[in-house]
Amino acid sequence: MRQIVLDTETTGLELELGHRIIEIGCVELVNRRATGRNFHRYLCPEREIDDGALKVHGLTRDFLAHQPRFGQVAEEFLQFVAGAELVIHNAPFDTGFLDMELRLLGGASRPLSELCTILDTLVLARQMHPGQRNSLDALCRRYSIDNSHRELHGALLDARILADVYLAMTGGQGALILGGAEAAGQIRVQPIARVVRPTAALLVVRASAEEVEAHERLLRTIDQVSGGSGIRF
């Protein structure tokens, strides 16, 4: 099973105000293990960055001015994620921005939900912990994931943290598979195989006389070394 844990940073929160993606971070998991393959790009948004967003990620327009445009990395990004299950916290936000960037390229662009399946860890967390805070920071505290090194948000850093949180959330469970964006909240849990206890009588193997004597010699040695304070069962 190939999964891509994904996060983005943007110039602001509102798609309708023309905000753009400025960073994409992806971490590859295969059979629930990190492979070491990542996708990480900073992007030039060709617009101003909201002050509120700047305080969150610290990415300035001057720094981003020399980075590639989304169109220059789009093909590489799509090849990296194609066919995988995307694991995203609050998936509609990230996929909304990514789908918008793809539409801006023109041509026969397809939404990510047609290229990948999508698992929203925020939906999953709300089902597992109803009525509780389920931000990424809150989940880190709940599952003892160390995020103390994160002073500012970063797409690749947050994707790595989310990968740890996701694996902790789903550890010991059946595979959790969330369908496309149209099936948000519909989580299918594969049944867990249960161990069947054998019905036959258990075979009891008793110690021989030589083994009993060897055991008694060992206990006497322990008594001598410990001054008689050894514990006997």
C-alpha positions in Angstrom: 0.0 0.0 0.0 1.5 3.3 -1.1 0.5 6.4 0.8 1.6 10.1 0.4 1.3 12.3 3.5 0.8 15.8 2.1 0.7 19.3 3.4 0.8 22.8 1.8 1.5 26.4 2.8 -0.4 29.2 1.1 -0.4 33.0 0.8 -3.7 33.1 2.7 -6.8 31.1 3.6 -9.3 32.2 1.0 -9.3 30.6 -2.5 -11.9 33.1 -3.7 -9.5 36.0 -2.9 -6.9 34.5 -5.3 -4.5 33.1 -2.7 -1.9 30.6 -4.0 0.2 27.7 -2.8 3.8 28.6 -1.8 5.1 25.3 -0.5 4.2 21.6 -1.0 5.6 18.8 1.2 5.0 15.1 0.7 6.3 12.1 2.5 6.0 8.6 1.0 4.9 5.6 3.0 4.8 2.1 1.7 3.1 -0.6 3.8 3.1 2.0 6.7 6.8 2.6 6.6 8.6 5.8 5.5 10.6 5.1 2.4 12.8 8.2 2.5 11.3 9.5 -0.7 9.9 13.0 -0.4 8.6 15.7 -2.6 9.3 19.2 -1.5 9.1 22.5 -3.4 8.8 26.2 -2.6 6.8 28.1 -5.2 6.6 31.7 -6.3 3.0 32.8 -5.9 3.3 36.0 -8.0 1.2 37.9 -5.4 1.5 39.4 -1.8 1.3 37.2 1.3 -1.2 37.9 4.0 0.4 39.1 7.3 -1.5 36.4 9.2 -0.1 33.6 6.9 3.4 35.1 7.1 3.3 34.8 10.9 2.4 31.1 10.5 5.0 29.9 8.0 7.5 32.8 7.8 7.9 32.5 4.0 8.5 36.0 2.6 7.8 37.2 -1.0 11.5 38.1 -1.4 12.5 34.5 -0.6 9.8 33.0 -2.9 10.5 35.4 -5.8 13.3 33.1 -7.1 11.4 29.8 -6.7 9.7 28.0 -9.6 6.0 28.6 -10.5 3.5 25.8 -9.8 3.4 25.0 -13.5 7.1 24.2 -13.6 6.7 21.5 -10.9 3.2 20.3 -11.7 4.1 17.3 -13.8 6.7 16.1 -11.3 4.2 16.5 -8.4 1.5 14.6 -10.2 3.8 11.7 -11.1 4.9 11.5 -7.4 1.3 11.3 -6.1 -0.5 9.4 -8.9 -2.2 6.3 -7.8 -1.4 6.7 -4.1 -3.6 7.3 -1.1 -3.2 10.9 0.0 -3.1 11.4 3.8 -4.0 15.0 4.6 -5.1 16.9 7.7 -8.2 18.9 6.7 -8.0 17.6 3.2 -10.5 20.0 1.6 -8.2 22.9 2.2 -5.1 21.5 0.6 -6.9 19.7 -2.2 -9.0 22.8 -3.0 -5.8 24.9 -3.5 -4.1 22.1 -5.5 -7.1 21.6 -7.7 -7.2 25.4 -8.3 -3.5 25.5 -9.2 -4.2 22.7 -11.7 -7.1 24.5 -13.3 -5.0 27.6 -13.7 -2.7 25.6 -15.9 -5.5 25.1 -18.4 -5.8 22.0 -20.5 -7.6 18.8 -19.5 -6.8 19.2 -15.8 -8.3 16.6 -13.4 -9.0 17.0 -9.7 -6.7 15.1 -7.3 -9.7 12.9 -6.2 -9.6 11.4 -9.7 -5.9 10.6 -9.5 -5.7 9.4 -5.9 -7.8 8.3 -3.0 -7.9 10.8 -0.1 -7.8 10.1 3.6 -8.7 13.1 5.8 -7.0 12.6 9.2 -9.1 15.5 10.7 -12.3 13.5 9.8 -10.7 10.4 11.3 -9.6 12.2 14.5 -13.1 13.7 15.0 -14.7 10.2 14.7 -12.1 8.7 17.1 -12.1 11.7 19.6 -15.5 13.4 19.4 -15.8 16.7 21.2 -12.0 17.1 21.6 -9.5 19.3 20.0 -8.1 17.6 16.9 -5.6 20.1 15.5 -2.3 18.6 14.5 -0.7 20.1 17.6 -3.5 18.6 19.8 -3.0 15.2 18.2 0.8 15.4 18.8 0.1 15.9 22.5 -2.5 13.1 22.6 -0.2 10.6 20.9 3.1 11.8 22.5 4.6 12.9 19.1 7.4 15.3 19.7 6.9 18.5 17.7 8.9 20.8 19.9 11.3 21.5 17.0 8.5 23.2 15.0 8.6 27.0 15.7 6.9 27.8 12.3 4.7 25.7 10.1 6.4 24.2 7.1 4.8 21.8 4.5 7.5 19.1 4.6 7.9 19.4 8.4 4.2 19.2 9.0 3.9 16.3 6.6 6.5 14.4 8.5 4.8 15.1 11.8 1.4 14.1 10.3 2.9 10.8 9.2 3.9 10.0 12.8 0.5 11.1 14.1 -1.4 9.1 11.4 0.6 5.9 12.2 0.1 6.4 15.9 -3.7 6.9 15.4 -4.1 3.8 13.3 -1.6 1.5 15.0 -2.9 -2.0 15.6 -6.1 -1.4 13.6 -7.3 -2.6 10.2 -6.4 -0.5 7.2 -8.4 2.7 7.2 -9.4 3.8 3.7 -11.2 7.1 2.9 -12.6 7.5 -0.5 -12.5 10.6 -2.7 -13.5 14.1 -1.6 -17.2 13.2 -2.4 -17.1 10.5 0.2 -15.6 12.6 3.0 -16.3 11.1 6.4 -17.1 7.6 5.0 -14.3 5.5 6.5 -14.2 1.8 5.8 -12.4 -0.3 8.3 -11.2 -3.7 7.1 -12.1 -6.5 9.6 -9.4 -7.5 12.0 -8.3 -11.2 11.9 -8.8 -12.8 15.3 -6.7 -15.6 16.7 -8.6 -18.8 17.2 -7.8 -20.6 20.4 -7.1 -24.4 19.7 -9.7 -26.7 21.3 -7.3 -29.7 21.8 -5.9 -30.4 25.2 -2.5 -28.8 25.8 0.5 -31.1 26.1 2.1 -30.8 29.6 5.8 -31.7 29.7 7.1 -32.4 33.2 10.6 -31.8 34.4 12.8 -34.9 34.8 14.5 -35.9 38.1 17.8 -34.6 36.8 16.2 -31.2 35.9 14.6 -30.9 39.3 17.9 -31.6 41.0 19.7 -29.0 38.8 17.0 -26.5 39.7 17.5 -27.1 43.4 21.2 -26.7 43.1 20.7 -23.4 41.4 18.4 -22.2 44.2 20.9 -23.2 46.8 23.6 -21.2 45.0 21.3 -18.2 44.8 20.6 -18.5 48.6 24.4 -18.6 49.3 25.1 -15.6 47.1 22.2 -13.5 48.4 22.5 -14.4 52.0 19.2 -16.2 52.0 17.2 -13.3 50.7 16.4 -14.9 47.3 12.7 -15.2 46.3 11.4 -18.7 45.7 8.3 -19.5 43.7 
